[in-house]
């Protein structure tokens, strides 16, 4: 019976160690998931900020191009008036 009790005791100890390892792995996995979610949130926020900057700069660029185009049209109109005389 001593052998059977030793085997049972060893199995119980192994089971307890396996359970502890499993819990430790689960805790680490939970921490990694939390970090991943936080990193994704930061990345999404940064992406939104950059998209907003691109949109704002596109509007500024469009306004600048319109202004330059208007100035060129006005210049050509003035030049054509000068050429008539």
N, C-alpha and C positions, 0 to 999 in steps of 0.2 A: 504494500500500500504506500510505502514511502515514495516509490517512483511515481506512482499515479498522482500523489499530492504535489510532488515537485513539478511534474509536467503541468498540472493544473495551475499551480502558482506561477510558473514561467509563462504560461499562456495568458493569465490574467495580467501579469506585468507587461507583457508585450502589447496586449490590448490597450492597457492604460497609456503606454508610451505612444502607441499609434494614434490614440484619441487626442493626446496632447499635441502631437505633431500636426494632426489634421486641423485642430483648432488654431494652431499657430499659422498654418498655411492659409486658413480661411480669414484670419485677422489681417494677414499681409495682403491677401487678395482684396479685402474690403478697403484697406488703406490705398492700394493701387487704384482701385475704381474711383475712390473719392478724389485722389490726385488727378486722375484722368479727366473727371468731370470738371474739376476746377480749372485745369489747363485748357480744356475745350471752351469753357466759358470765357477765359481770358483771351483765347485766340479769336473767338467769335466777336468779342467786344472790340478787339484791335482791328479785325477785318471790317467791322461796321464803321469804325472811325476812319479807316483808310478809304473806304468806299465813299463816305461823306466828303472827305477831302477831295477825292477825284471828282465827284459831282460838283462841288463848289468851284474847283479850279476849271472844270469844263465850262461852267457858266461864265466865269471870269474871262476865259479864253474866247468864248463865243462873243461876248461883249466887246472885247478888244479887237477881234477880227472885224466885227461890224463897224466899229469906229474907224479902223484903218481903211476898210473898204469904202466907207462914206467919205473919208478924206480924199481918197484917190478919185472917186467919182466927182467930188467937188473940184478937185484940181484939174481934171480933164475938162469939166464944164467951163471953168475959168479960162483954161488954155484955148478952148474953142471960141470963147467970146473974144479973146485977144487976137486970135487969128482972123476973125471976121473984119476987123478994122484995118 
